Amino acid sequence: MSFLRGGATPAGGVNQERLEMAVNEMDMITDVFNRIVSSCHNKCISTRYAEGDLNKGESVCIDRCVAKYFEVNKKVGEKMQAAGANASAGG
């Protein structure tokens, strides 16, 4: 993946715009991941660590929290796409 850090691609050049888009997308994905970890950890895991592993309740809570986060993210994305389509169709 040296082409992501300014190296040449086998075709001979780097498309700077595509590189910036890829870096921005990675930044957004990393941000979403960090927010999920922080939010679900605060919600589901006690600050008093009694065991080295998650107990069943914590594990179920984490699974549900992450699933809800992705479901809401999906619904918000669909609403934003619909709003964008309506805005561009309306003029």
QUIHUCOR-V193580 format. One record per residue. N is the residue number from 1. PHI is phi in whole degrees, 0 to 359 (none if undefined). OMEGA is omega in degrees with one decimal (999 if undefined). D_FIRST is the distance of its C-alpha to the first C-alpha in Angstrom with 2 decimals. Layout:
n:N phi:PHI omega:OMEGA d_first:D_FIRST
n:N phi:PHI omega:OMEGA d_first:D_FIRST
//
This chain:
n:1 phi:none omega:-179.7 d_first:0.00
n:2 phi:296 omega:179.9 d_first:3.78
n:3 phi:294 omega:177.3 d_first:5.33
n:4 phi:286 omega:-178.6 d_first:5.77
n:5 phi:253 omega:174.2 d_first:7.66
n:6 phi:104 omega:177.7 d_first:9.68
n:7 phi:284 omega:-178.8 d_first:8.55
n:8 phi:272 omega:173.6 d_first:9.93
n:9 phi:275 omega:176.7 d_first:9.13
n:10 phi:302 omega:179.5 d_first:11.29
n:11 phi:284 omega:174.5 d_first:13.96
n:12 phi:110 omega:-178.6 d_first:14.35
n:13 phi:204 omega:178.9 d_first:13.68
n:14 phi:243 omega:174.8 d_first:12.01
n:15 phi:276 omega:-173.9 d_first:14.07
n:16 phi:299 omega:-179.7 d_first:14.70
n:17 phi:296 omega:179.0 d_first:16.58
n:18 phi:293 omega:177.4 d_first:14.01
n:19 phi:297 omega:178.0 d_first:11.47
n:20 phi:298 omega:178.7 d_first:14.44
n:21 phi:297 omega:179.2 d_first:15.34
n:22 phi:295 omega:179.0 d_first:12.10
n:23 phi:295 omega:178.2 d_first:12.46
n:24 phi:297 omega:178.9 d_first:16.15
n:25 phi:295 omega:177.0 d_first:15.79
n:26 phi:297 omega:177.4 d_first:13.80
n:27 phi:298 omega:179.6 d_first:16.59
n:28 phi:293 omega:179.4 d_first:19.21
n:29 phi:296 omega:178.4 d_first:18.08
n:30 phi:297 omega:178.7 d_first:18.04
n:31 phi:297 omega:178.9 d_first:21.44
n:32 phi:298 omega:179.1 d_first:22.90
n:33 phi:301 omega:-179.4 d_first:21.89
n:34 phi:296 omega:178.1 d_first:23.47
n:35 phi:291 omega:177.1 d_first:26.54
n:36 phi:298 omega:-179.0 d_first:27.01
n:37 phi:301 omega:-177.8 d_first:26.86
n:38 phi:296 omega:-176.6 d_first:29.25
n:39 phi:296 omega:-177.0 d_first:31.62
n:40 phi:289 omega:176.8 d_first:31.95
n:41 phi:295 omega:179.7 d_first:32.21
n:42 phi:297 omega:-177.5 d_first:34.98
n:43 phi:283 omega:-166.2 d_first:36.73
n:44 phi:253 omega:-172.4 d_first:36.60
n:45 phi:242 omega:180.0 d_first:36.54
n:46 phi:296 omega:177.8 d_first:39.50
n:47 phi:285 omega:175.7 d_first:39.13
n:48 phi:265 omega:-179.2 d_first:41.34
n:49 phi:284 omega:-179.7 d_first:39.08
n:50 phi:259 omega:-176.8 d_first:41.52
n:51 phi:227 omega:178.4 d_first:39.21
n:52 phi:283 omega:-179.0 d_first:35.84
n:53 phi:245 omega:174.9 d_first:34.81
n:54 phi:291 omega:172.2 d_first:35.26
n:55 phi:276 omega:-174.5 d_first:38.68
n:56 phi:299 omega:-179.6 d_first:39.27
n:57 phi:298 omega:178.4 d_first:40.21
n:58 phi:295 omega:-179.6 d_first:37.14
n:59 phi:297 omega:178.3 d_first:34.87
n:60 phi:296 omega:179.3 d_first:36.65
n:61 phi:299 omega:178.9 d_first:36.53
n:62 phi:299 omega:179.3 d_first:32.77
n:63 phi:302 omega:-178.9 d_first:32.30
n:64 phi:292 omega:-179.6 d_first:34.64
n:65 phi:299 omega:-179.8 d_first:33.23
n:66 phi:295 omega:179.0 d_first:29.66
n:67 phi:299 omega:178.6 d_first:31.12
n:68 phi:295 omega:179.9 d_first:33.26
n:69 phi:301 omega:-179.8 d_first:30.46
n:70 phi:291 omega:178.4 d_first:28.43
n:71 phi:296 omega:178.3 d_first:31.67
n:72 phi:296 omega:178.5 d_first:32.60
n:73 phi:301 omega:178.5 d_first:29.15
n:74 phi:296 omega:-178.9 d_first:29.52
n:75 phi:295 omega:178.2 d_first:33.06
n:76 phi:296 omega:177.9 d_first:32.26
n:77 phi:299 omega:178.6 d_first:29.50
n:78 phi:296 omega:178.7 d_first:32.04
n:79 phi:296 omega:-179.9 d_first:34.68
n:80 phi:293 omega:177.0 d_first:32.48
n:81 phi:296 omega:178.8 d_first:31.57
n:82 phi:296 omega:179.0 d_first:35.28
n:83 phi:295 omega:177.8 d_first:36.27
n:84 phi:294 omega:178.4 d_first:33.84
n:85 phi:293 omega:178.4 d_first:35.19
n:86 phi:294 omega:-179.6 d_first:38.73
n:87 phi:294 omega:-179.4 d_first:38.17
n:88 phi:285 omega:177.1 d_first:36.79
n:89 phi:284 omega:-178.3 d_first:39.55
n:90 phi:280 omega:175.4 d_first:42.19
n:91 phi:122 omega:999 d_first:41.45
//
